[in-house]
Amino acid sequence: MVTRFNPLGFEQRPNAPQHGGEPRRLRASRRRLRADCWSTWADLWTPDNNAQPQYDVAWRAFQAKQTTEFIAWQADIVREYARPEQFVTTCISYTRPAVEDDELTDALDIASGNPYYKMQDSLTLPDEREVKQEWKTDGVWSLYQTADWMFSSKQSPFLVTETNAQSIGAPWENRPAFDGQWRQAAWALVSRGARMIEYWHWHTLHFGTETYWGGVLPHSGKPGRAYAELARLGAEFDKAGNLVAGLEPDARCESCTHVRLLRWRRRRLRCVIR
């Protein structure tokens, strides 16, 4: 007999206890969400374009729980084969609604993520624009806030396992950094606790969705200005060494439920700088 799960994480079985023709858990869920307009699991809808904040928050909490449990399961498998000196992490896409990073990282040795950001004029200061923040953030302040968000996951330094090499995004949005911006962004991340900066990716792909998602090397494979600036950055990191390793910002996270409500109302990032 198949067991189904509804989006709120309540288990439904064909032989579940009934009360007045309605499963008890379903009745309890309806009361909690003030959702008297549906009576079967089939009436539940996905959270996309949802107008009910309580329902959206419950959906996202369930999705985040599944992600956390899955990553913990994977981390346990990896540790069975890892050497004692090796660490376990995963690259987190922090702006995904199905991520509860402070809980997800409990199973990891160090937090890691992919702070992608818009380059060129988006890194201009002063900046008085009011722009929508998405997976690729827009504005100097948002780059710093993303870094603080990553630090706050475990309240400790973190790894950048992906970030901008050349142009990042769709082929019609090809905006590689101005000279000097790769170094500025990298040092900004280090100043907020990054212990490593990795770039996506090494050699620009010749096919697929990310054909124009530029790597450190262009399609030709010949080093250009992106390679030259990142090589200079690597030399700077090597020289600075322990002087900048493990810098700590003053960053904290809001409560999970409060953050989800903020996302629903304003689609804002979750980390708050004191």
Secondary structure by P-SEA (a helix, b strand, c coil): cbbbbccccccccccccccccccaaaaaaaaaacccccccccccccccccccaaaaaaaaaaaaaaaaaaaaaaaaaaaacccccbbbbbbbcccccccccccccccccbbbbbbccccccccccccccccccccccccaaaaaaaaaaaaacccbbbbccccccccccccccccccccaaaaaaaaaaaaaccccccccccbbbcccccccccccccccccccaaaaaaaaaaaaaaaacccccccccccccccaaaaaaaaaaccccccccc
